[in-house]
Amino acid sequence: MSHHEMSVEDVKKHVRTYIAVFVALLVFTGITVGVSMLGQNQGWTVTTAVLIALFVASIKGSLVACYFMHLISEKSMLFGILALCAFFFLVLLLIPVITVSDNVGVH
């Protein structure tokens, strides 16, 4: 058997994984909708609701990237790219802070 051929059990294992990821995505989508509803009804601040929704969205994005895009085996490259993205994200967040602090006291 060549390394490209898959047994029926291998295919079933992959299908089970995809179904589990799909169910997890459905659950996390339900959590996002629930956070939206609870945020309106329970008086949560918009910031709290958005932070929770962003956290859930990042989990969902990670699941899609890892399993459906087959990036789970590329861990070292992904961590490097993630670190680079986080660095530039922080730089972009700090640009307005730096520009505002330059103009403090100037009228």
KOLBALO-209352 format. One line per 3 residues: number of its first residue (from 1); their letters; for each residue x, y, z of C-alpha. Coordinates in Angstrom, 3 decimals. Layout:
<sites>
NUM> a> X Y Z  ...
</sites>
This chain:
<sites>
1> msh> 0.000 0.000 0.000  1.454 3.378 -0.952  1.527 6.289 1.450
4> hem> -1.246 8.059 -0.500  -3.792 5.297 -0.039  -5.998 5.534 3.008
7> sve> -7.860 2.740 4.692  -11.542 2.956 5.459  -10.695 3.428 9.133
10> dvk> -8.452 6.403 8.334  -11.252 8.023 6.358  -13.742 7.383 9.161
13> khv> -11.321 8.942 11.654  -10.991 12.078 9.507  -14.752 12.305 9.024
16> rty> -15.298 12.004 12.787  -12.787 14.818 13.326  -14.522 17.057 10.790
19> iav> -17.917 16.369 12.317  -16.588 17.129 15.812  -15.105 20.422 14.586
22> fva> -18.393 21.280 12.850  -20.350 20.611 16.051  -17.871 22.726 18.027
25> llv> -18.320 25.574 15.532  -22.097 25.306 15.936  -21.767 25.397 19.729
28> ftg> -19.459 28.415 19.633  -21.833 30.187 17.237  -24.610 29.552 19.748
31> itv> -22.401 30.960 22.508  -21.802 34.090 20.425  -25.537 34.572 19.906
34> gvs> -26.141 33.898 23.604  -23.562 36.494 24.610  -25.270 38.983 22.330
37> mlg> -28.663 38.272 23.901  -27.343 38.243 27.458  -25.420 41.415 26.830
40> qnq> -28.641 43.198 25.909  -30.859 41.632 28.580  -28.489 41.402 31.541
43> gwt> -26.986 44.856 31.208  -23.474 43.792 30.320  -21.311 46.547 29.014
46> vtt> -20.663 46.588 25.290  -16.959 46.144 25.983  -17.555 42.917 27.914
49> avl> -19.814 41.480 25.232  -17.364 42.402 22.466  -14.395 40.910 24.329
52> ial> -16.229 37.630 24.870  -17.388 37.571 21.256  -13.841 38.225 20.014
55> fva> -12.489 35.435 22.215  -15.078 32.993 20.859  -14.399 34.164 17.287
58> sik> -10.680 33.552 17.702  -11.375 30.007 18.914  -13.632 29.413 15.910
61> gsl> -11.053 30.851 13.533  -8.383 28.632 15.050  -10.539 25.544 14.579
64> vac> -11.189 26.400 10.939  -7.518 27.144 10.243  -6.221 24.053 12.046
67> yfm> -8.611 21.426 10.765  -10.256 22.622 7.554  -7.133 24.355 6.225
70> hli> -4.880 21.543 7.548  -2.536 23.901 9.367  -2.405 21.921 12.598
73> sek> 0.827 20.217 11.532  2.547 23.566 10.820  2.859 24.636 14.462
76> sml> 6.289 26.278 14.474  5.550 28.371 11.385  2.141 29.338 12.731
79> fgi> 3.537 30.475 16.071  6.080 32.655 14.283  3.424 34.227 12.075
82> lal> 1.107 34.668 15.063  3.828 36.407 17.052  4.553 38.712 14.118
85> caf> 0.856 39.539 13.722  0.490 40.206 17.446  3.490 42.533 17.360
88> ffl> 2.128 44.573 14.458  -1.356 44.582 16.018  0.075 46.099 19.193
91> vll> 2.034 48.639 17.154  -1.144 49.667 15.353  -2.966 49.993 18.666
94> lip> -0.204 52.159 20.093  -0.024 54.605 17.159  -3.069 56.641 18.310
97> vit> -1.793 56.655 21.904  1.568 58.002 20.793  0.050 60.677 18.545
100> vsd> -2.362 61.850 21.256  0.378 62.023 23.872  2.453 64.192 21.497
103> nvg> -0.304 66.832 21.440  -1.113 66.920 25.162  -1.085 70.504 26.401
106> vh> -0.948 72.016 22.888  -3.869 74.322 22.030
</sites>
